[in-house]
Amino acid sequence: MNATQDASNEMQNNINKKLISFNDKQNDLIFATRKRLFDLEKIQKRDCIFLICMNFLICTACILICVKLGGLTW
């Protein structure tokens, strides 16, 4: 009975060690994914601000060209 219980305890300890190792790998993967997402959010924000500014400048240039060349008056 004691040998059986020792074998069962050893097997349970091995399973626990494997689960802990698996959880560590999952945590590393989760944190790496979160870091990549954070970096992508920063890049997206920068690109969005750049495109909004370019859009504003292009619209302003088009209005100025229309006023200057087309005789557009308000």
mmCIF file of the N, C-alpha and C atoms, coordinates in Angstrom:
data_MODEL
# 
_entry.id   MODEL 
# 
loop_
_atom_site.group_PDB 
_atom_site.id 
_atom_site.type_symbol 
_atom_site.label_atom_id 
_atom_site.label_alt_id 
_atom_site.label_comp_id 
_atom_site.label_asym_id 
_atom_site.label_entity_id 
_atom_site.label_seq_id 
_atom_site.pdbx_PDB_ins_code 
_atom_site.Cartn_x 
_atom_site.Cartn_y 
_atom_site.Cartn_z 
_atom_site.occupancy 
_atom_site.B_iso_or_equiv 
_atom_site.pdbx_formal_charge 
_atom_site.auth_seq_id 
_atom_site.auth_comp_id 
_atom_site.auth_asym_id 
_atom_site.auth_atom_id 
_atom_site.pdbx_PDB_model_num 
ATOM 1   N N  . MET A 1 1  ? 0.815   -1.188 0.000   1.00 0.00 ? 1  MET A N  1 
ATOM 2   C CA . MET A 1 1  ? 0.000   0.000  0.000   1.00 0.00 ? 1  MET A CA 1 
ATOM 3   C C  . MET A 1 1  ? 0.863   1.259  0.000   1.00 0.00 ? 1  MET A C  1 
ATOM 4   N N  . ASN A 1 2  ? 1.920   1.233  0.780   1.00 0.00 ? 2  ASN A N  1 
ATOM 5   C CA . ASN A 1 2  ? 2.791   2.389  0.885   1.00 0.00 ? 2  ASN A CA 1 
ATOM 6   C C  . ASN A 1 2  ? 3.546   2.633  -0.428  1.00 0.00 ? 2  ASN A C  1 
ATOM 7   N N  . ALA A 1 3  ? 3.979   1.562  -1.088  1.00 0.00 ? 3  ALA A N  1 
ATOM 8   C CA . ALA A 1 3  ? 4.681   1.695  -2.367  1.00 0.00 ? 3  ALA A CA 1 
ATOM 9   C C  . ALA A 1 3  ? 3.741   2.255  -3.426  1.00 0.00 ? 3  ALA A C  1 
ATOM 10  N N  . THR A 1 4  ? 2.504   1.825  -3.395  1.00 0.00 ? 4  THR A N  1 
ATOM 11  C CA . THR A 1 4  ? 1.513   2.329  -4.353  1.00 0.00 ? 4  THR A CA 1 
ATOM 12  C C  . THR A 1 4  ? 1.249   3.809  -4.121  1.00 0.00 ? 4  THR A C  1 
ATOM 13  N N  . GLN A 1 5  ? 1.155   4.185  -2.871  1.00 0.00 ? 5  GLN A N  1 
ATOM 14  C CA . GLN A 1 5  ? 0.917   5.582  -2.544  1.00 0.00 ? 5  GLN A CA 1 
ATOM 15  C C  . GLN A 1 5  ? 2.116   6.443  -2.924  1.00 0.00 ? 5  GLN A C  1 
ATOM 16  N N  . ASP A 1 6  ? 3.335   5.917  -2.710  1.00 0.00 ? 6  ASP A N  1 
ATOM 17  C CA . ASP A 1 6  ? 4.543   6.651  -3.110  1.00 0.00 ? 6  ASP A CA 1 
ATOM 18  C C  . ASP A 1 6  ? 4.579   6.849  -4.626  1.00 0.00 ? 6  ASP A C  1 
ATOM 19  N N  . ALA A 1 7  ? 4.227   5.820  -5.388  1.00 0.00 ? 7  ALA A N  1 
ATOM 20  C CA . ALA A 1 7  ? 4.208   5.927  -6.845  1.00 0.00 ? 7  ALA A CA 1 
ATOM 21  C C  . ALA A 1 7  ? 3.151   6.943  -7.292  1.00 0.00 ? 7  ALA A C  1 
ATOM 22  N N  . SER A 1 8  ? 2.011   6.915  -6.628  1.00 0.00 ? 8  SER A N  1 
ATOM 23  C CA . SER A 1 8  ? 0.948   7.865  -6.964  1.00 0.00 ? 8  SER A CA 1 
ATOM 24  C C  . SER A 1 8  ? 1.381   9.298  -6.659  1.00 0.00 ? 8  SER A C  1 
ATOM 25  N N  . ASN A 1 9  ? 2.024   9.500  -5.522  1.00 0.00 ? 9  ASN A N  1 
ATOM 26  C CA . ASN A 1 9  ? 2.512   10.831 -5.149  1.00 0.00 ? 9  ASN A CA 1 
ATOM 27  C C  . ASN A 1 9  ? 3.581   11.316 -6.133  1.00 0.00 ? 9  ASN A C  1 
ATOM 28  N N  . GLU A 1 10 ? 4.454   10.407 -6.539  1.00 0.00 ? 10 GLU A N  1 
ATOM 29  C CA . GLU A 1 10 ? 5.508   10.772 -7.491  1.00 0.00 ? 10 GLU A CA 1 
ATOM 30  C C  . GLU A 1 10 ? 4.901   11.158 -8.849  1.00 0.00 ? 10 GLU A C  1 
ATOM 31  N N  . MET A 1 11 ? 3.903   10.395 -9.272  1.00 0.00 ? 11 MET A N  1 
ATOM 32  C CA . MET A 1 11 ? 3.239   10.704 -10.530 1.00 0.00 ? 11 MET A CA 1 
ATOM 33  C C  . MET A 1 11 ? 2.531   12.063 -10.448 1.00 0.00 ? 11 MET A C  1 
ATOM 34  N N  . GLN A 1 12 ? 1.876   12.311 -9.324  1.00 0.00 ? 12 GLN A N  1 
ATOM 35  C CA . GLN A 1 12 ? 1.194   13.598 -9.142  1.00 0.00 ? 12 GLN A CA 1 
ATOM 36  C C  . GLN A 1 12 ? 2.194   14.745 -9.128  1.00 0.00 ? 12 GLN A C  1 
ATOM 37  N N  . ASN A 1 13 ? 3.349   14.541 -8.499  1.00 0.00 ? 13 ASN A N  1 
ATOM 38  C CA . ASN A 1 13 ? 4.386   15.572 -8.485  1.00 0.00 ? 13 ASN A CA 1 
ATOM 39  C C  . ASN A 1 13 ? 4.902   15.848 -9.891  1.00 0.00 ? 13 ASN A C  1 
ATOM 40  N N  . ASN A 1 14 ? 5.069   14.801 -10.687 1.00 0.00 ? 14 ASN A N  1 
ATOM 41  C CA . ASN A 1 14 ? 5.516   14.980 -12.073 1.00 0.00 ? 14 ASN A CA 1 
ATOM 42  C C  . ASN A 1 14 ? 4.476   15.752 -12.877 1.00 0.00 ? 14 ASN A C  1 
ATOM 43  N N  . ILE A 1 15 ? 3.207   15.430 -12.671 1.00 0.00 ? 15 ILE A N  1 
ATOM 44  C CA . ILE A 1 15 ? 2.140   16.142 -13.377 1.00 0.00 ? 15 ILE A CA 1 
ATOM 45  C C  . ILE A 1 15 ? 2.126   17.606 -12.954 1.00 0.00 ? 15 ILE A C  1 
ATOM 46  N N  . ASN A 1 16 ? 2.304   17.862 -11.684 1.00 0.00 ? 16 ASN A N  1 
ATOM 47  C CA . ASN A 1 16 ? 2.328   19.246 -11.197 1.00 0.00 ? 16 ASN A CA 1 
ATOM 48  C C  . ASN A 1 16 ? 3.489   20.028 -11.797 1.00 0.00 ? 16 ASN A C  1 
ATOM 49  N N  . LYS A 1 17 ? 4.653   19.407 -11.892 1.00 0.00 ? 17 LYS A N  1 
ATOM 50  C CA . LYS A 1 17 ? 5.826   20.070 -12.488 1.00 0.00 ? 17 LYS A CA 1 
ATOM 51  C C  . LYS A 1 17 ? 5.578   20.376 -13.962 1.00 0.00 ? 17 LYS A C  1 
ATOM 52  N N  . LYS A 1 18 ? 4.964   19.433 -14.674 1.00 0.00 ? 18 LYS A N  1 
ATOM 53  C CA . LYS A 1 18 ? 4.660   19.664 -16.088 1.00 0.00 ? 18 LYS A CA 1 
ATOM 54  C C  . LYS A 1 18 ? 3.649   20.796 -16.260 1.00 0.00 ? 18 LYS A C  1 
ATOM 55  N N  . LEU A 1 19 ? 2.639   20.850 -15.384 1.00 0.00 ? 19 LEU A N  1 
ATOM 56  C CA . LEU A 1 19 ? 1.648   21.921 -15.452 1.00 0.00 ? 19 LEU A CA 1 
ATOM 57  C C  . LEU A 1 19 ? 2.278   23.284 -15.165 1.00 0.00 ? 19 LEU A C  1 
ATOM 58  N N  . ILE A 1 20 ? 3.162   23.336 -14.197 1.00 0.00 ? 20 ILE A N  1 
ATOM 59  C CA . ILE A 1 20 ? 3.844   24.588 -13.874 1.00 0.00 ? 20 ILE A CA 1 
ATOM 60  C C  . ILE A 1 20 ? 4.699   25.035 -15.054 1.00 0.00 ? 20 ILE A C  1 
ATOM 61  N N  . SER A 1 21 ? 5.404   24.092 -15.662 1.00 0.00 ? 21 SER A N  1 
ATOM 62  C CA . SER A 1 21 ? 6.222   24.419 -16.831 1.00 0.00 ? 21 SER A CA 1 
ATOM 63  C C  . SER A 1 21 ? 5.351   24.919 -17.978 1.00 0.00 ? 21 SER A C  1 
ATOM 64  N N  . PHE A 1 22 ? 4.223   24.255 -18.200 1.00 0.00 ? 22 PHE A N  1 
ATOM 65  C CA . PHE A 1 22 ? 3.306   24.667 -19.258 1.00 0.00 ? 22 PHE A CA 1 
ATOM 66  C C  . PHE A 1 22 ? 2.752   26.061 -18.986 1.00 0.00 ? 22 PHE A C  1 
ATOM 67  N N  . ASN A 1 23 ? 2.392   26.348 -17.744 1.00 0.00 ? 23 ASN A N  1 
ATOM 68  C CA . ASN A 1 23 ? 1.876   27.673 -17.375 1.00 0.00 ? 23 ASN A CA 1 
ATOM 69  C C  . ASN A 1 23 ? 2.926   28.761 -17.565 1.00 0.00 ? 23 ASN A C  1 
ATOM 70  N N  . ASP A 1 24 ? 4.180   28.448 -17.266 1.00 0.00 ? 24 ASP A N  1 
ATOM 71  C CA . ASP A 1 24 ? 5.252   29.418 -17.488 1.00 0.00 ? 24 ASP A CA 1 
ATOM 72  C C  . ASP A 1 24 ? 5.383   29.752 -18.971 1.00 0.00 ? 24 ASP A C  1 
ATOM 73  N N  . LYS A 1 25 ? 5.309   28.731 -19.812 1.00 0.00 ? 25 LYS A N  1 
ATOM 74  C CA . LYS A 1 25 ? 5.392   28.965 -21.257 1.00 0.00 ? 25 LYS A CA 1 
ATOM 75  C C  . LYS A 1 25 ? 4.201   29.789 -21.740 1.00 0.00 ? 25 LYS A C  1 
ATOM 76  N N  . GLN A 1 26 ? 3.018   29.490 -21.214 1.00 0.00 ? 26 GLN A N  1 
ATOM 77  C CA . GLN A 1 26 ? 1.822   30.247 -21.598 1.00 0.00 ? 26 GLN A CA 1 
ATOM 78  C C  . GLN A 1 26 ? 1.948   31.709 -21.166 1.00 0.00 ? 26 GLN A C  1 
ATOM 79  N N  . ASN A 1 27 ? 2.458   31.947 -19.964 1.00 0.00 ? 27 ASN A N  1 
ATOM 80  C CA . ASN A 1 27 ? 2.644   33.317 -19.483 1.00 0.00 ? 27 ASN A CA 1 
ATOM 81  C C  . ASN A 1 27 ? 3.626   34.078 -20.368 1.00 0.00 ? 27 ASN A C  1 
ATOM 82  N N  . ASP A 1 28 ? 4.718   33.431 -20.746 1.00 0.00 ? 28 ASP A N  1 
ATOM 83  C CA . ASP A 1 28 ? 5.690   34.071 -21.637 1.00 0.00 ? 28 ASP A CA 1 
ATOM 84  C C  . ASP A 1 28 ? 5.037   34.433 -22.966 1.00 0.00 ? 28 ASP A C  1 
ATOM 85  N N  . LEU A 1 29 ? 4.241   33.526 -23.496 1.00 0.00 ? 29 LEU A N  1 
ATOM 86  C CA . LEU A 1 29 ? 3.551   33.775 -24.762 1.00 0.00 ? 29 LEU A CA 1 
ATOM 87  C C  . LEU A 1 29 ? 2.555   34.923 -24.626 1.00 0.00 ? 29 LEU A C  1 
ATOM 88  N N  . ILE A 1 30 ? 1.816   34.952 -23.548 1.00 0.00 ? 30 ILE A N  1 
ATOM 89  C CA . ILE A 1 30 ? 0.828   36.017 -23.329 1.00 0.00 ? 30 ILE A CA 1 
ATOM 90  C C  . ILE A 1 30 ? 1.514   37.370 -23.228 1.00 0.00 ? 30 ILE A C  1 
ATOM 91  N N  . PHE A 1 31 ? 2.596   37.456 -22.457 1.00 0.00 ? 31 PHE A N  1 
ATOM 92  C CA . PHE A 1 31 ? 3.279   38.733 -22.299 1.00 0.00 ? 31 PHE A CA 1 
ATOM 93  C C  . PHE A 1 31 ? 3.941   39.180 -23.595 1.00 0.00 ? 31 PHE A C  1 
ATOM 94  N N  . ALA A 1 32 ? 4.464   38.249 -24.368 1.00 0.00 ? 32 ALA A N  1 
ATOM 95  C CA . ALA A 1 32 ? 5.053   38.606 -25.657 1.00 0.00 ? 32 ALA A CA 1 
ATOM 96  C C  . ALA A 1 32 ? 3.974   39.131 -26.605 1.00 0.00 ? 32 ALA A C  1 
ATOM 97  N N  . THR A 1 33 ? 2.812   38.512 -26.582 1.00 0.00 ? 33 THR A N  1 
ATOM 98  C CA . THR A 1 33 ? 1.705   38.959 -27.431 1.00 0.00 ? 33 THR A CA 1 
ATOM 99  C C  . THR A 1 33 ? 1.233   40.340 -27.011 1.00 0.00 ? 33 THR A C  1 
ATOM 100 N N  . ARG A 1 34 ? 1.120   40.575 -25.717 1.00 0.00 ? 34 ARG A N  1 
ATOM 101 C CA . ARG A 1 34 ? 0.697   41.887 -25.231 1.00 0.00 ? 34 ARG A CA 1 
ATOM 102 C C  . ARG A 1 34 ? 1.700   42.970 -25.620 1.00 0.00 ? 34 ARG A C  1 
ATOM 103 N N  . LYS A 1 35 ? 2.986   42.655 -25.573 1.00 0.00 ? 35 LYS A N  1 
ATOM 104 C CA . LYS A 1 35 ? 4.009   43.629 -25.964 1.00 0.00 ? 35 LYS A CA 1 
ATOM 105 C C  . LYS A 1 35 ? 3.885   43.960 -27.443 1.00 0.00 ? 35 LYS A C  1 
ATOM 106 N N  . ARG A 1 36 ? 3.691   42.929 -28.284 1.00 0.00 ? 36 ARG A N  1 
ATOM 107 C CA . ARG A 1 36 ? 3.526   43.179 -29.719 1.00 0.00 ? 36 ARG A CA 1 
ATOM 108 C C  . ARG A 1 36 ? 2.292   44.027 -29.996 1.00 0.00 ? 36 ARG A C  1 
ATOM 109 N N  . LEU A 1 37 ? 1.199   43.755 -29.308 1.00 0.00 ? 37 LEU A N  1 
ATOM 110 C CA . LEU A 1 37 ? -0.017  44.546 -29.495 1.00 0.00 ? 37 LEU A CA 1 
ATOM 111 C C  . LEU A 1 37 ? 0.190   45.995 -29.064 1.00 0.00 ? 37 LEU A C  1 
ATOM 112 N N  . PHE A 1 38 ? 0.885   46.198 -27.956 1.00 0.00 ? 38 PHE A N  1 
ATOM 113 C CA . PHE A 1 38 ? 1.162   47.548 -27.490 1.00 0.00 ? 38 PHE A CA 1 
ATOM 114 C C  . PHE A 1 38 ? 2.006   48.303 -28.509 1.00 0.00 ? 38 PHE A C  1 
ATOM 115 N N  . ASP A 1 39 ? 3.020   47.642 -29.065 1.00 0.00 ? 39 ASP A N  1 
ATOM 116 C CA . ASP A 1 39 ? 3.855   48.268 -30.079 1.00 0.00 ? 39 ASP A CA 1 
ATOM 117 C C  . ASP A 1 39 ? 3.048   48.602 -31.328 1.00 0.00 ? 39 ASP A C  1 
ATOM 118 N N  . LEU A 1 40 ? 2.161   47.712 -31.727 1.00 0.00 ? 40 LEU A N  1 
ATOM 119 C CA . LEU A 1 40 ? 1.321   47.972 -32.898 1.00 0.00 ? 40 LEU A CA 1 
ATOM 120 C C  . LEU A 1 40 ? 0.368   49.139 -32.656 1.00 0.00 ? 40 LEU A C  1 
ATOM 121 N N  . GLU A 1 41 ? -0.149  49.255 -31.442 1.00 0.00 ? 41 GLU A N  1 
ATOM 122 C CA . GLU A 1 41 ? -1.021  50.381 -31.122 1.00 0.00 ? 41 GLU A CA 1 
ATOM 123 C C  . GLU A 1 41 ? -0.265  51.707 -31.221 1.00 0.00 ? 41 GLU A C  1 
ATOM 124 N N  . LYS A 1 42 ? 0.981   51.731 -30.758 1.00 0.00 ? 42 LYS A N  1 
ATOM 125 C CA . LYS A 1 42 ? 1.782   52.946 -30.862 1.00 0.00 ? 42 LYS A CA 1 
ATOM 126 C C  . LYS A 1 42 ? 2.028   53.306 -32.323 1.00 0.00 ? 42 LYS A C  1 
ATOM 127 N N  . ILE A 1 43 ? 2.351   52.304 -33.138 1.00 0.00 ? 43 ILE A N  1 
ATOM 128 C CA . ILE A 1 43 ? 2.594   52.545 -34.560 1.00 0.00 ? 43 ILE A CA 1 
ATOM 129 C C  . ILE A 1 43 ? 1.327   53.037 -35.242 1.00 0.00 ? 43 ILE A C  1 
ATOM 130 N N  . GLN A 1 44 ? 0.190   52.421 -34.918 1.00 0.00 ? 44 GLN A N  1 
ATOM 131 C CA . GLN A 1 44 ? -1.074  52.826 -35.526 1.00 0.00 ? 44 GLN A CA 1 
ATOM 132 C C  . GLN A 1 44 ? -1.414  54.270 -35.151 1.00 0.00 ? 44 GLN A C  1 
ATOM 133 N N  . LYS A 1 45 ? -1.206  54.658 -33.911 1.00 0.00 ? 45 LYS A N  1 
ATOM 134 C CA . LYS A 1 45 ? -1.496  56.021 -33.481 1.00 0.00 ? 45 LYS A CA 1 
ATOM 135 C C  . LYS A 1 45 ? -0.612  57.011 -34.227 1.00 0.00 ? 45 LYS A C  1 
ATOM 136 N N  . ARG A 1 46 ? 0.666   56.702 -34.355 1.00 0.00 ? 46 ARG A N  1 
ATOM 137 C CA . ARG A 1 46 ? 1.590   57.582 -35.075 1.00 0.00 ? 46 ARG A CA 1 
ATOM 138 C C  . ARG A 1 46 ? 1.173   57.728 -36.534 1.00 0.00 ? 46 ARG A C  1 
ATOM 139 N N  . ASP A 1 47 ? 0.852   56.610 -37.182 1.00 0.00 ? 47 ASP A N  1 
ATOM 140 C CA . ASP A 1 47 ? 0.449   56.649 -38.586 1.00 0.00 ? 47 ASP A CA 1 
ATOM 141 C C  . ASP A 1 47 ? -0.861  57.402 -38.774 1.00 0.00 ? 47 ASP A C  1 
ATOM 142 N N  . CYS A 1 48 ? -1.779  57.232 -37.855 1.00 0.00 ? 48 CYS A N  1 
ATOM 143 C CA . CYS A 1 48 ? -3.072  57.912 -37.938 1.00 0.00 ? 48 CYS A CA 1 
ATOM 144 C C  . CYS A 1 48 ? -2.889  59.424 -37.826 1.00 0.00 ? 48 CYS A C  1 
ATOM 145 N N  . ILE A 1 49 ? -2.080  59.872 -36.895 1.00 0.00 ? 49 ILE A N  1 
ATOM 146 C CA . ILE A 1 49 ? -1.811  61.303 -36.737 1.00 0.00 ? 49 ILE A CA 1 
ATOM 147 C C  . ILE A 1 49 ? -1.144  61.848 -37.996 1.00 0.00 ? 49 ILE A C  1 
ATOM 148 N N  . PHE A 1 50 ? -0.206  61.117 -38.549 1.00 0.00 ? 50 PHE A N  1 
ATOM 149 C CA . PHE A 1 50 ? 0.468   61.545 -39.776 1.00 0.00 ? 50 PHE A CA 1 
ATOM 150 C C  . PHE A 1 50 ? -0.523  61.679 -40.929 1.00 0.00 ? 50 PHE A C  1 
ATOM 151 N N  . LEU A 1 51 ? -1.402  60.703 -41.099 1.00 0.00 ? 51 LEU A N  1 
ATOM 152 C CA . LEU A 1 51 ? -2.364  60.750 -42.199 1.00 0.00 ? 51 LEU A CA 1 
ATOM 153 C C  . LEU A 1 51 ? -3.376  61.878 -42.022 1.00 0.00 ? 51 LEU A C  1 
ATOM 154 N N  . ILE A 1 52 ? -3.794  62.146 -40.800 1.00 0.00 ? 52 ILE A N  1 
ATOM 155 C CA . ILE A 1 52 ? -4.712  63.257 -40.556 1.00 0.00 ? 52 ILE A CA 1 
ATOM 156 C C  . ILE A 1 52 ? -4.042  64.581 -40.910 1.00 0.00 ? 52 ILE A C  1 
ATOM 157 N N  . CYS A 1 53 ? -2.792  64.739 -40.512 1.00 0.00 ? 53 CYS A N  1 
ATOM 158 C CA . CYS A 1 53 ? -2.068  65.976 -40.838 1.00 0.00 ? 53 CYS A CA 1 
ATOM 159 C C  . CYS A 1 53 ? -1.888  66.127 -42.346 1.00 0.00 ? 53 CYS A C  1 
ATOM 160 N N  . MET A 1 54 ? -1.531  65.059 -43.020 1.00 0.00 ? 54 MET A N  1 
ATOM 161 C CA . MET A 1 54 ? -1.377  65.121 -44.482 1.00 0.00 ? 54 MET A CA 1 
ATOM 162 C C  . MET A 1 54 ? -2.702  65.460 -45.146 1.00 0.00 ? 54 MET A C  1 
ATOM 163 N N  . ASN A 1 55 ? -3.786  64.878 -44.674 1.00 0.00 ? 55 ASN A N  1 
ATOM 164 C CA . ASN A 1 55 ? -5.109  65.163 -45.228 1.00 0.00 ? 55 ASN A CA 1 
ATOM 165 C C  . ASN A 1 55 ? -5.451  66.642 -45.055 1.00 0.00 ? 55 ASN A C  1 
ATOM 166 N N  . PHE A 1 56 ? -5.182  67.185 -43.894 1.00 0.00 ? 56 PHE A N  1 
ATOM 167 C CA . PHE A 1 56 ? -5.441  68.599 -43.633 1.00 0.00 ? 56 PHE A CA 1 
ATOM 168 C C  . PHE A 1 56 ? -4.617  69.479 -44.565 1.00 0.00 ? 56 PHE A C  1 
ATOM 169 N N  . LEU A 1 57 ? -3.335  69.152 -44.726 1.00 0.00 ? 57 LEU A N  1 
ATOM 170 C CA . LEU A 1 57 ? -2.473  69.968 -45.587 1.00 0.00 ? 57 LEU A CA 1 
ATOM 171 C C  . LEU A 1 57 ? -2.906  69.898 -47.049 1.00 0.00 ? 57 LEU A C  1 
ATOM 172 N N  . ILE A 1 58 ? -3.282  68.721 -47.505 1.00 0.00 ? 58 ILE A N  1 
ATOM 173 C CA . ILE A 1 58 ? -3.730  68.579 -48.890 1.00 0.00 ? 58 ILE A CA 1 
ATOM 174 C C  . ILE A 1 58 ? -5.029  69.351 -49.116 1.00 0.00 ? 58 ILE A C  1 
ATOM 175 N N  . CYS A 1 59 ? -5.969  69.254 -48.203 1.00 0.00 ? 59 CYS A N  1 
ATOM 176 C CA . CYS A 1 59 ? -7.229  69.997 -48.333 1.00 0.00 ? 59 CYS A CA 1 
ATOM 177 C C  . CYS A 1 59 ? -6.979  71.501 -48.321 1.00 0.00 ? 59 CYS A C  1 
ATOM 178 N N  . THR A 1 60 ? -6.093  71.954 -47.443 1.00 0.00 ? 60 THR A N  1 
ATOM 179 C CA . THR A 1 60 ? -5.757  73.373 -47.385 1.00 0.00 ? 60 THR A CA 1 
ATOM 180 C C  . THR A 1 60 ? -5.122  73.821 -48.696 1.00 0.00 ? 60 THR A C  1 
ATOM 181 N N  . ALA A 1 61 ? -4.209  73.024 -49.232 1.00 0.00 ? 61 ALA A N  1 
ATOM 182 C CA . ALA A 1 61 ? -3.564  73.368 -50.502 1.00 0.00 ? 61 ALA A CA 1 
ATOM 183 C C  . ALA A 1 61 ? -4.588  73.417 -51.636 1.00 0.00 ? 61 ALA A C  1 
ATOM 184 N N  . CYS A 1 62 ? -5.528  72.479 -51.659 1.00 0.00 ? 62 CYS A N  1 
ATOM 185 C CA . CYS A 1 62 ? -6.562  72.475 -52.707 1.00 0.00 ? 62 CYS A CA 1 
ATOM 186 C C  . CYS A 1 62 ? -7.435  73.723 -52.616 1.00 0.00 ? 62 CYS A C  1 
ATOM 187 N N  . ILE A 1 63 ? -7.818  74.118 -51.417 1.00 0.00 ? 63 ILE A N  1 
ATOM 188 C CA . ILE A 1 63 ? -8.632  75.331 -51.244 1.00 0.00 ? 63 ILE A CA 1 
ATOM 189 C C  . ILE A 1 63 ? -7.853  76.559 -51.693 1.00 0.00 ? 63 ILE A C  1 
ATOM 190 N N  . LEU A 1 64 ? -6.586  76.646 -51.320 1.00 0.00 ? 64 LEU A N  1 
ATOM 191 C CA . LEU A 1 64 ? -5.776  77.797 -51.721 1.00 0.00 ? 64 LEU A CA 1 
ATOM 192 C C  . LEU A 1 64 ? -5.601  77.849 -53.232 1.00 0.00 ? 64 LEU A C  1 
ATOM 193 N N  . ILE A 1 65 ? -5.412  76.709 -53.866 1.00 0.00 ? 65 ILE A N  1 
ATOM 194 C CA . ILE A 1 65 ? -5.280  76.669 -55.324 1.00 0.00 ? 65 ILE A CA 1 
ATOM 195 C C  . ILE A 1 65 ? -6.586  77.110 -55.982 1.00 0.00 ? 65 ILE A C  1 
ATOM 196 N N  . CYS A 1 66 ? -7.714  76.638 -55.453 1.00 0.00 ? 66 CYS A N  1 
ATOM 197 C CA . CYS A 1 66 ? -9.011  77.051 -56.006 1.00 0.00 ? 66 CYS A CA 1 
ATOM 198 C C  . CYS A 1 66 ? -9.222  78.551 -55.867 1.00 0.00 ? 66 CYS A C  1 
ATOM 199 N N  . VAL A 1 67 ? -8.846  79.110 -54.740 1.00 0.00 ? 67 VAL A N  1 
ATOM 200 C CA . VAL A 1 67 ? -9.009  80.548 -54.518 1.00 0.00 ? 67 VAL A CA 1 
ATOM 201 C C  . VAL A 1 67 ? -8.100  81.334 -55.456 1.00 0.00 ? 67 VAL A C  1 
ATOM 202 N N  . LYS A 1 68 ? -6.872  80.903 -55.580 1.00 0.00 ? 68 LYS A N  1 
ATOM 203 C CA . LYS A 1 68 ? -5.882  81.637 -56.370 1.00 0.00 ? 68 LYS A CA 1 
ATOM 204 C C  . LYS A 1 68 ? -6.160  81.517 -57.872 1.00 0.00 ? 68 LYS A C  1 
ATOM 205 N N  . LEU A 1 69 ? -6.364  80.301 -58.356 1.00 0.00 ? 69 LEU A N  1 
ATOM 206 C CA . LEU A 1 69 ? -6.489  80.094 -59.799 1.00 0.00 ? 69 LEU A CA 1 
ATOM 207 C C  . LEU A 1 69 ? -7.929  80.156 -60.292 1.00 0.00 ? 69 LEU A C  1 
ATOM 208 N N  . GLY A 1 70 ? -8.866  79.752 -59.500 1.00 0.00 ? 70 GLY A N  1 
ATOM 209 C CA . GLY A 1 70 ? -10.239 79.673 -59.954 1.00 0.00 ? 70 GLY A CA 1 
ATOM 210 C C  . GLY A 1 70 ? -11.080 80.885 -59.653 1.00 0.00 ? 70 GLY A C  1 
ATOM 211 N N  . GLY A 1 71 ? -10.537 81.808 -58.933 1.00 0.00 ? 71 GLY A N  1 
ATOM 212 C CA . GLY A 1 71 ? -11.307 82.996 -58.607 1.00 0.00 ? 71 GLY A CA 1 
ATOM 213 C C  . GLY A 1 71 ? -12.434 82.710 -57.627 1.00 0.00 ? 71 GLY A C  1 
ATOM 214 N N  . LEU A 1 72 ? -12.288 81.689 -56.820 1.00 0.00 ? 72 LEU A N  1 
ATOM 215 C CA . LEU A 1 72 ? -13.314 81.337 -55.844 1.00 0.00 ? 72 LEU A CA 1 
ATOM 216 C C  . LEU A 1 72 ? -13.385 82.425 -54.783 1.00 0.00 ? 72 LEU A C  1 
ATOM 217 N N  . THR A 1 73 ? -14.575 82.927 -54.549 1.00 0.00 ? 73 THR A N  1 
ATOM 218 C CA . THR A 1 73 ? -14.754 83.945 -53.506 1.00 0.00 ? 73 THR A CA 1 
ATOM 219 C C  . THR A 1 73 ? -15.788 83.453 -52.514 1.00 0.00 ? 73 THR A C  1 
ATOM 220 N N  . TRP A 1 74 ? -15.698 83.944 -51.317 1.00 0.00 ? 74 TRP A N  1 
ATOM 221 C CA . TRP A 1 74 ? -16.630 83.520 -50.260 1.00 0.00 ? 74 TRP A CA 1 
ATOM 222 C C  . TRP A 1 74 ? -17.787 84.460 -50.190 1.00 0.00 ? 74 TRP A C  1 
# 
